[in-house]
Amino acid sequence: MRWIFVFILTIVFVGFSAGGVFAERGFDYLAYLSSNSDLPRNWEKTECIKHYLHFGFIEKRAVSFNPDEYLNANPDLPSNWTLDDTLNHYNAFGKFEKRLLAFDAQEYLSLYSDLPQNWSYDQAYAHYINYGKKEGRIASFDETAYLEMYSDLPVEWGQTEAFTHYLFFGQFEGRAYDPYDEDAFLRGYIDSELEDSQRPNLVTTYVPDGWSEPVVVSTVTDTSVNADAIHDTDPLYVDWAVLNDSDMTIDETFWISLYVDGQIVKWWFTTDLHAHNYTWVKDYSLGTLSTGVHTIELVADSDSDIEESDEADNTYTKILNVSLAETPPGAPTIGNATAGDGQARVSFTAPASDGGSPITGYVVTSDPGGITASGSESPITVTGLTNGTSYTFTVQAENAAGIGLSSEPSNSVTPTANTGAFLRVTNTTGYIALIKLDGFFIGNVFPSATVTFDISPGEHVFYAAAYTYRPYEITLPYISAGETQEIVITLVSE
């Protein structure tokens, strides 16, 4: 480490002697001490530089501090503040709010030809605060310092070439630009010499105990377990965790952003994250998402405020599949109702929509009386009706989401006492036919004869056997009271 340290110091002193801002001002260690009252007053220049290189720039300490320039650059602060007042404000608030240490209106206007060059200090400053920062404009630019920091750039460039390079390339490459920001200027020299162990590292892949994964999406609060299924009507809640996986404490502000399908939906900031600790959010309300596939992204240090040992683990991506919510089925289409003795048989067809979930059954309801009967398919017989009373019926389908809409009412029917039904059988086989109904023998029908049997109303299974020929068996349709069902038996060969 000793040899590395000497090498770093050599680079810095070369910077001081090469001209530009530091050639003019140097490293004013007395200003550094006065700007940082917690440091020993008896330190010499070497101790101050060592402290800055190893700790000061990571802690975003000011290298030098001019209270008058600070107050001029921040007119919202009381103009009668003392050095201690301004310095305390900068250390406690200003550096986290990214306030300017100084503002040169003439230089700001010279950088941007689209701005009126005759603006006053107040007009230029107001533009920078209200518009310039949001537009990515910078407050000052020293081409000598910029070219001095980056030896890969042509030294003969003027301000126009250097500033153009910064606008189109430098800012995206993370190059420092502000000669008033001595932190950034020094870091331009020593950044490449820092070891990874000297940098913090924000990780979005950390899974706290009891969590499903680093980013949890649930449909209820007070849980850190992913929802098994997500529907388009479900309210969604997000939990996330970001770990400082390093031995370095992060005491500067950084942002954590949440994106849905590439669009930012929420951001949070953190100003103090100790080594090997994590920050988290639970039960952030995301609302609902439409059906389909969605991408959730959590990005730590989304504004690139922290220089880390590994920038590749700052984003966590999660895929959500949102399906159509299950709802109760639509209304069935009503068919005919047929009356019996104290009962009625109701026919219907399935609804056009099952609500996204299979239909598990149907419920038929009488009017009047509200008498119900259930079944898995049409028709369904409703019993317990009063003979002589006129009834209509409605049908509802049911699925996992509940009971759906009612059908239109059926035709009106009036149950009556059972007067019996009839089965008329004609035998054309030439052999005696043995007749069964619902598995019970009810009689024989001789060749070329017709026999009428008294039966009860309802559905029946008819069976006929003649000599050695294959038996004949069918399910008869519903026979109402007073109705006659005719059957003709013919031979069917093996």
C-alpha positions as CSV (number, residue, x, y, z in Angstrom):
1,M,0.0,0.0,0.0
2,R,2.9,2.4,0.7
3,W,4.2,2.2,-2.9
4,I,0.6,2.7,-4.3
5,F,0.2,5.7,-2.0
6,V,3.4,7.3,-3.3
7,F,2.3,6.7,-6.8
8,I,-1.1,8.4,-6.2
9,L,0.6,11.4,-4.6
10,T,2.9,11.8,-7.6
11,I,-0.1,11.9,-9.9
12,V,-1.8,14.6,-7.8
13,F,1.3,16.8,-7.5
14,V,1.7,16.5,-11.3
15,G,-1.8,17.9,-11.5
16,F,-1.0,20.8,-9.2
17,S,2.0,21.8,-11.3
18,A,0.5,21.3,-14.7
19,G,-1.5,24.5,-14.8
20,G,-5.2,25.2,-14.8
21,V,-7.2,25.5,-11.7
22,F,-4.9,23.7,-9.3
23,A,-1.8,25.3,-10.8
24,E,-3.4,28.6,-9.8
25,R,-4.8,27.7,-6.4
26,G,-3.0,24.4,-5.5
27,F,-4.3,22.3,-2.6
28,D,-5.0,24.7,0.1
29,Y,-4.6,22.5,3.1
30,L,-5.5,25.3,5.5
31,A,-8.7,25.8,3.7
32,Y,-9.3,22.1,3.9
33,L,-8.8,22.1,7.6
34,S,-11.0,25.2,8.1
35,S,-13.7,23.6,5.9
36,N,-13.6,20.4,8.0
37,S,-13.5,21.4,11.7
38,D,-13.5,17.7,12.9
39,L,-9.9,17.2,11.5
40,P,-6.8,17.8,13.7
41,R,-5.7,21.5,13.6
42,N,-2.0,20.5,13.6
43,W,-2.1,18.6,10.4
44,E,0.3,19.6,7.7
45,K,-0.3,19.6,3.9
46,T,0.8,15.9,3.5
47,E,-1.6,14.6,6.2
48,C,-4.4,16.6,4.7
49,I,-3.8,15.2,1.2
50,K,-3.6,11.7,2.5
51,H,-6.8,12.1,4.4
52,Y,-8.6,13.6,1.3
53,L,-7.4,10.8,-1.0
54,H,-8.5,8.0,1.3
55,F,-11.6,9.5,3.0
56,G,-12.4,13.0,2.1
57,F,-13.6,12.6,-1.5
58,I,-15.7,9.5,-0.6
59,E,-17.3,11.5,2.2
60,K,-17.8,14.5,-0.2
61,R,-15.9,16.9,2.0
62,A,-15.3,20.3,0.5
63,V,-11.6,20.9,-0.4
64,S,-12.0,24.6,0.1
65,F,-15.0,26.7,1.1
66,N,-15.7,30.3,0.4
67,P,-18.8,31.4,2.4
68,D,-19.5,34.5,0.3
69,E,-19.5,32.5,-2.9
70,Y,-21.7,29.8,-1.3
71,L,-24.2,32.4,-0.2
72,N,-24.2,34.1,-3.5
73,A,-24.8,30.8,-5.3
74,N,-27.7,30.0,-2.9
75,P,-29.7,33.2,-2.4
76,D,-32.4,31.4,-0.4
77,L,-29.9,31.2,2.5
78,P,-29.6,34.2,5.0
79,S,-27.0,36.6,3.7
80,N,-25.8,37.5,7.2
81,W,-24.6,33.9,8.0
82,T,-21.1,33.6,9.3
83,L,-18.4,31.1,8.1
84,D,-19.5,28.6,10.7
85,D,-23.2,29.0,9.7
86,T,-22.5,28.4,6.0
87,L,-20.1,25.6,6.5
88,N,-22.4,23.8,8.9
89,H,-25.3,24.2,6.4
90,Y,-23.2,22.8,3.6
91,N,-22.0,19.8,5.6
92,A,-25.5,19.0,7.0
93,F,-27.6,19.8,3.9
94,G,-25.9,21.5,1.0
95,K,-23.7,18.6,-0.2
96,F,-26.7,16.2,-0.1
97,E,-28.9,18.7,-1.9
98,K,-26.1,19.1,-4.5
99,R,-26.0,22.9,-4.0
100,L,-23.4,24.9,-5.9
101,L,-20.3,26.1,-4.0
102,A,-20.2,29.0,-6.4
103,F,-22.0,30.3,-9.5
104,D,-20.4,32.4,-12.3
105,A,-23.3,33.9,-14.4
106,Q,-21.0,35.1,-17.1
107,E,-19.4,31.7,-17.6
108,Y,-22.8,30.0,-17.5
109,L,-24.1,32.2,-20.3
110,S,-21.0,31.8,-22.4
111,L,-21.5,28.1,-22.4
112,Y,-24.9,28.3,-24.0
113,S,-25.4,30.5,-27.0
114,D,-29.2,29.9,-26.9
115,L,-29.4,32.0,-23.7
116,P,-29.6,35.8,-23.8
117,Q,-26.0,37.0,-23.2
118,N,-27.2,40.2,-21.5
119,W,-28.9,38.5,-18.7
120,S,-28.1,39.6,-15.2
121,Y,-26.6,37.4,-12.5
122,D,-30.1,36.9,-11.0
123,Q,-31.6,36.0,-14.3
124,A,-28.9,33.5,-15.2
125,Y,-29.0,31.9,-11.8
126,A,-32.8,31.7,-11.9
127,H,-32.6,30.0,-15.3
128,Y,-30.0,27.4,-14.0
129,I,-32.0,26.6,-10.9
130,N,-35.4,26.4,-12.5
131,Y,-34.5,25.0,-15.9
132,G,-30.8,24.4,-16.5
133,K,-30.3,21.6,-13.9
134,K,-33.4,19.7,-15.2
135,E,-32.2,20.1,-18.8
136,G,-28.7,18.7,-17.8
137,R,-26.9,22.0,-18.2
138,I,-23.8,22.6,-16.2
139,A,-23.0,25.8,-14.2
140,S,-19.4,26.2,-15.3
141,F,-16.7,24.5,-17.4
142,D,-13.0,25.0,-17.5
143,E,-11.5,23.5,-20.6
144,T,-8.0,23.7,-19.3
145,A,-8.9,21.7,-16.2
146,Y,-11.0,19.2,-18.3
147,L,-8.1,18.6,-20.8
148,E,-5.6,18.4,-17.9
149,M,-7.6,15.7,-16.2
150,Y,-7.9,13.5,-19.3
151,S,-4.7,12.9,-21.2
152,D,-6.5,11.0,-24.0
153,L,-7.9,14.4,-25.2
154,P,-6.0,16.8,-27.5
155,V,-4.3,19.5,-25.4
156,E,-4.7,22.1,-28.1
157,W,-8.5,22.0,-27.9
158,G,-10.2,25.3,-27.0
159,Q,-13.3,25.8,-24.9
160,T,-15.7,25.0,-27.8
161,E,-14.1,21.7,-28.6
162,A,-13.7,20.6,-25.0
163,F,-17.2,21.6,-24.0
164,T,-18.6,19.9,-27.1
165,H,-16.8,16.7,-26.2
166,Y,-18.2,16.8,-22.7
167,L,-21.7,17.4,-23.9
168,F,-21.7,14.5,-26.4
169,F,-19.3,12.1,-24.8
170,G,-17.8,13.1,-21.4
171,Q,-20.9,13.3,-19.3
172,F,-22.0,9.8,-20.4
173,E,-18.5,8.5,-19.7
174,G,-18.7,9.9,-16.1
175,R,-15.9,12.5,-16.7
176,A,-15.7,15.4,-14.2
177,Y,-16.2,18.9,-15.6
178,D,-16.6,21.5,-12.9
179,P,-13.4,23.4,-11.8
180,Y,-15.3,24.7,-8.8
181,D,-15.9,21.1,-7.7
182,E,-12.4,20.3,-6.5
183,D,-13.7,16.9,-5.3
184,A,-14.5,15.9,-8.8
185,F,-11.3,17.4,-10.2
186,L,-9.0,15.5,-7.8
187,R,-11.0,12.3,-8.4
188,G,-10.3,12.7,-12.1
189,Y,-6.6,12.0,-11.2
190,I,-6.9,9.3,-8.6
191,D,-10.1,7.4,-9.6
192,S,-8.3,4.8,-11.7
193,E,-5.9,4.0,-8.8
194,L,-8.6,3.1,-6.3
195,E,-8.9,-0.5,-5.4
196,D,-12.3,-2.2,-5.5
197,S,-12.1,-2.7,-1.7
198,Q,-12.1,1.1,-1.3
199,R,-15.5,1.4,-3.0
200,P,-19.0,0.6,-1.9
201,N,-21.2,-1.8,-3.8
202,L,-25.0,-1.7,-4.0
203,V,-26.6,-5.1,-4.7
204,T,-30.2,-5.7,-5.8
205,T,-29.9,-9.5,-5.6
206,Y,-30.0,-9.6,-1.7
207,V,-32.8,-11.7,-0.3
208,P,-33.7,-10.8,3.4
209,D,-34.8,-13.7,5.7
210,G,-38.3,-14.8,5.0
211,W,-38.6,-13.1,1.6
212,S,-39.3,-14.9,-1.7
213,E,-36.8,-12.9,-3.6
214,P,-35.2,-9.4,-3.7
215,V,-38.3,-7.9,-5.3
216,V,-41.6,-9.3,-4.0
217,V,-45.0,-8.6,-5.7
218,S,-48.0,-9.7,-3.6
219,T,-51.7,-9.1,-3.7
220,V,-52.0,-8.5,0.1
221,T,-50.0,-6.4,2.6
222,D,-47.9,-7.6,5.5
223,T,-46.2,-10.4,3.5
224,S,-42.9,-10.8,1.7
225,V,-44.0,-13.8,-0.3
226,N,-44.9,-13.6,-4.0
227,A,-48.5,-14.0,-5.0
228,D,-49.2,-17.4,-6.6
229,A,-51.3,-15.8,-9.3
230,I,-52.0,-12.2,-10.3
231,H,-55.2,-11.1,-12.0
232,D,-56.0,-7.8,-13.7
233,T,-58.2,-6.7,-10.8
234,D,-55.8,-7.6,-8.0
235,P,-54.2,-4.7,-6.0
236,L,-50.4,-5.2,-6.1
237,Y,-47.9,-4.4,-3.4
238,V,-44.1,-4.3,-3.9
239,D,-41.3,-5.1,-1.3
240,W,-37.7,-4.5,-2.3
241,A,-34.3,-4.6,-0.6
242,V,-30.9,-3.2,-1.6
243,L,-27.7,-4.2,0.2
244,N,-24.4,-2.3,0.6
245,D,-22.2,-5.3,0.1
246,S,-18.9,-3.7,1.0
247,D,-16.8,-2.5,3.9
248,M,-17.5,1.1,3.0
249,T,-20.3,3.2,4.5
250,I,-22.3,5.2,2.0
251,D,-23.1,8.6,3.6
252,E,-24.1,10.5,0.4
253,T,-27.5,10.6,-1.2
254,F,-28.4,8.1,-3.8
255,W,-31.6,7.1,-5.5
256,I,-33.4,3.8,-6.0
257,S,-36.0,3.7,-8.8
258,L,-38.8,1.3,-9.6
259,Y,-39.8,0.8,-13.3
260,V,-42.8,-1.0,-14.8
261,D,-42.4,-1.8,-18.5
262,G,-39.6,0.7,-18.8
263,Q,-41.5,3.6,-17.2
264,I,-40.4,4.9,-13.8
265,V,-43.3,4.7,-11.3
266,K,-41.6,5.6,-8.0
267,W,-38.2,6.6,-6.6
268,W,-36.7,6.7,-3.1
269,F,-33.5,8.3,-1.8
270,T,-31.1,7.1,0.9
271,T,-28.5,9.2,2.6
272,D,-26.8,6.8,5.0
273,L,-26.3,3.1,4.4
274,H,-23.7,1.4,6.6
275,A,-21.4,-1.4,5.4
276,H,-23.1,-4.8,5.0
277,N,-26.5,-3.2,5.8
278,Y,-29.5,-3.0,3.6
279,T,-32.3,-0.6,3.0
280,W,-35.8,-1.7,2.1
281,V,-39.4,-0.8,1.3
282,K,-42.5,-2.9,2.2
283,D,-46.0,-2.7,0.8
284,Y,-45.5,0.0,-1.8
285,S,-48.9,0.2,-3.6
286,L,-48.4,-0.4,-7.3
287,G,-52.1,-0.5,-8.2
288,T,-53.4,-2.9,-10.8
289,L,-51.9,-4.1,-14.1
290,S,-53.6,-5.1,-17.3
291,T,-53.6,-8.7,-18.5
292,G,-50.4,-9.8,-20.2
293,V,-46.7,-9.9,-19.4
294,H,-45.1,-7.1,-17.5
295,T,-41.5,-6.3,-16.6
296,I,-40.6,-4.9,-13.1
297,E,-37.2,-3.4,-12.6
298,L,-35.5,-2.1,-9.5
299,V,-32.5,0.1,-10.1
300,A,-30.1,1.0,-7.3
301,D,-28.2,4.3,-7.6
302,S,-30.4,5.1,-10.7
303,D,-28.7,8.6,-11.0
304,S,-25.2,7.1,-10.8
305,D,-24.3,9.2,-7.7
306,I,-22.2,6.4,-6.2
307,E,-18.9,5.1,-7.7
308,E,-19.0,1.4,-7.0
309,S,-16.7,-1.6,-7.2
310,D,-19.3,-3.4,-9.4
311,E,-22.0,-1.5,-11.4
312,A,-23.3,-4.7,-13.0
313,D,-25.5,-5.8,-10.0
314,N,-27.5,-2.5,-9.6
315,T,-30.6,-3.8,-11.5
316,Y,-33.0,-6.5,-10.6
317,T,-35.6,-7.6,-13.2
318,K,-38.8,-9.5,-12.5
319,I,-41.4,-10.8,-15.0
320,L,-45.1,-10.7,-14.0
321,N,-47.8,-12.7,-15.9
322,V,-51.2,-11.0,-15.3
323,S,-54.3,-13.1,-16.2
324,L,-57.9,-12.1,-16.6
325,A,-59.7,-12.2,-13.2
326,E,-62.1,-15.0,-12.6
327,T,-65.7,-13.8,-12.3
328,P,-69.0,-15.6,-11.9
329,P,-70.5,-17.0,-15.1
330,G,-73.0,-15.2,-17.3
331,A,-76.7,-16.0,-17.5
332,P,-77.8,-19.3,-18.9
333,T,-80.4,-19.4,-21.7
334,I,-83.7,-20.7,-20.4
335,G,-85.5,-23.5,-22.2
336,N,-88.8,-25.2,-21.5
337,A,-90.3,-26.1,-18.1
338,T,-92.5,-29.2,-17.9
339,A,-94.8,-29.9,-14.9
340,G,-95.2,-33.2,-13.1
341,D,-96.8,-34.3,-9.8
342,G,-95.4,-31.8,-7.3
343,Q,-92.4,-31.2,-9.5
344,A,-91.2,-29.6,-12.7
345,R,-88.4,-30.4,-15.1
346,V,-86.5,-27.3,-16.3
347,S,-84.3,-27.2,-19.4
348,F,-81.6,-24.6,-20.3
349,T,-78.3,-24.1,-22.2
350,A,-75.0,-23.0,-20.8
351,P,-74.1,-19.3,-20.6
352,A,-71.9,-17.7,-23.3
353,S,-69.2,-16.8,-20.7
354,D,-67.9,-19.1,-18.0
355,G,-66.2,-16.1,-16.3
356,G,-62.7,-17.5,-16.9
357,S,-63.3,-20.5,-14.7
358,P,-65.0,-23.8,-15.5
359,I,-68.7,-24.1,-14.6
360,T,-69.2,-26.5,-11.7
361,G,-73.0,-26.6,-11.6
362,Y,-76.3,-24.9,-12.0
363,V,-79.1,-23.8,-9.6
364,V,-82.7,-23.7,-10.5
365,T,-85.0,-21.4,-8.4
366,S,-88.8,-21.4,-8.5
367,D,-91.1,-18.4,-8.3
368,P,-93.0,-18.3,-6.1
369,G,-91.5,-20.1,-3.1
370,G,-87.8,-19.8,-3.9
371,I,-87.5,-23.6,-4.0
372,T,-84.1,-24.6,-5.5
373,A,-82.6,-27.6,-7.1
374,S,-79.0,-28.2,-8.3
375,G,-77.4,-30.2,-11.0
376,S,-74.4,-30.4,-13.2
377,E,-76.3,-30.2,-16.5
378,S,-79.7,-29.6,-18.2
379,P,-82.4,-30.6,-17.4
380,I,-82.9,-30.2,-13.6
381,T,-86.0,-31.4,-11.8
382,V,-87.3,-29.2,-9.0
383,T,-89.3,-31.1,-6.4
384,G,-91.4,-30.0,-3.5
385,L,-93.8,-27.9,-5.5
386,T,-97.4,-27.4,-4.7
387,N,-99.9,-29.0,-7.1
388,G,-102.3,-26.5,-8.6
389,T,-99.9,-23.5,-8.1
390,S,-98.4,-21.8,-11.2
391,Y,-94.6,-21.5,-11.3
392,T,-91.8,-20.0,-13.4
393,F,-88.2,-20.8,-13.0
394,T,-84.8,-19.1,-13.4
395,V,-81.4,-20.8,-13.7
396,Q,-77.9,-19.6,-12.5
397,A,-74.5,-21.1,-13.3
398,E,-71.7,-21.4,-10.7
399,N,-67.9,-21.5,-10.9
400,A,-65.0,-21.0,-8.5
401,A,-65.7,-17.3,-8.4
402,G,-69.4,-17.7,-7.3
403,I,-72.9,-17.9,-8.6
404,G,-73.6,-15.9,-11.8
405,L,-76.5,-14.0,-13.3
406,S,-80.0,-15.4,-13.5
407,S,-81.6,-16.4,-16.7
408,E,-84.8,-15.0,-18.0
409,P,-87.9,-16.7,-16.3
410,S,-89.2,-19.8,-17.9
411,N,-92.7,-20.4,-19.2
412,S,-95.3,-20.9,-16.5
413,V,-96.3,-24.4,-15.5
414,T,-98.7,-25.8,-13.0
415,P,-97.9,-29.1,-11.3
416,T,-100.8,-31.6,-10.9
417,A,-101.4,-34.9,-9.1
418,N,-100.0,-37.9,-10.9
419,T,-102.6,-39.4,-13.3
420,G,-100.0,-41.8,-14.7
421,A,-98.3,-42.1,-18.1
422,F,-98.4,-44.8,-20.8
423,L,-96.0,-47.0,-22.7
424,R,-97.3,-48.6,-25.9
425,V,-95.1,-51.4,-27.3
426,T,-95.6,-53.1,-30.7
427,N,-93.8,-56.4,-31.4
428,T,-92.8,-57.0,-35.1
429,T,-90.1,-59.6,-34.5
430,G,-92.1,-62.8,-34.9
431,Y,-91.0,-63.9,-31.4
432,I,-92.2,-63.3,-27.9
433,A,-90.6,-60.1,-26.6
434,L,-89.6,-59.8,-22.9
435,I,-90.1,-56.2,-21.7
436,K,-88.3,-54.5,-18.7
437,L,-88.5,-50.9,-17.5
438,D,-85.8,-49.5,-15.4
439,G,-84.4,-53.0,-14.9
440,F,-87.7,-54.6,-13.7
441,F,-89.8,-57.0,-15.8
442,I,-93.2,-55.5,-16.6
443,G,-94.6,-58.1,-19.1
444,N,-94.3,-59.9,-22.5
445,V,-95.5,-58.8,-25.9
446,F,-96.5,-61.5,-28.3
447,P,-95.6,-61.4,-32.1
448,S,-97.6,-58.9,-34.1
449,A,-99.2,-57.6,-30.9
450,T,-99.4,-54.2,-29.2
451,V,-99.5,-53.8,-25.4
452,T,-100.0,-50.6,-23.4
453,F,-98.3,-50.5,-20.0
454,D,-99.2,-48.0,-17.2
455,I,-96.0,-46.3,-16.0
456,S,-95.1,-43.3,-13.8
457,P,-94.2,-40.0,-15.4
458,G,-90.5,-39.3,-15.8
459,E,-87.4,-40.7,-17.7
460,H,-87.1,-44.5,-18.0
461,V,-84.7,-47.1,-19.4
462,F,-86.6,-49.4,-21.8
463,Y,-85.3,-53.0,-22.4
464,A,-86.7,-55.7,-24.9
465,A,-85.3,-59.2,-25.7
466,A,-86.7,-61.5,-28.4
467,Y,-85.4,-65.1,-28.9
468,T,-81.6,-65.2,-29.3
469,Y,-81.3,-61.8,-30.9
470,R,-79.3,-59.0,-29.3
471,P,-81.4,-57.2,-26.7
472,Y,-82.7,-53.7,-27.4
473,E,-82.2,-51.0,-24.7
474,I,-82.7,-47.2,-24.9
475,T,-83.3,-44.3,-22.5
476,L,-86.8,-42.9,-23.1
477,P,-87.3,-39.1,-23.1
478,Y,-89.3,-37.6,-20.2
479,I,-92.9,-38.8,-20.2
480,S,-95.3,-36.4,-18.5
481,A,-98.5,-37.4,-16.8
482,G,-101.2,-38.4,-19.2
483,E,-98.7,-38.8,-22.1
484,T,-98.1,-42.0,-24.1
485,Q,-94.8,-43.1,-25.5
486,E,-94.9,-45.5,-28.4
487,I,-92.1,-48.0,-29.2
488,V,-91.9,-50.5,-32.1
489,I,-89.6,-53.5,-31.6
490,T,-87.8,-54.9,-34.7
491,L,-85.2,-57.6,-35.1
492,V,-81.5,-56.6,-34.9
493,S,-79.2,-59.4,-36.1
494,E,-75.9,-60.3,-34.2
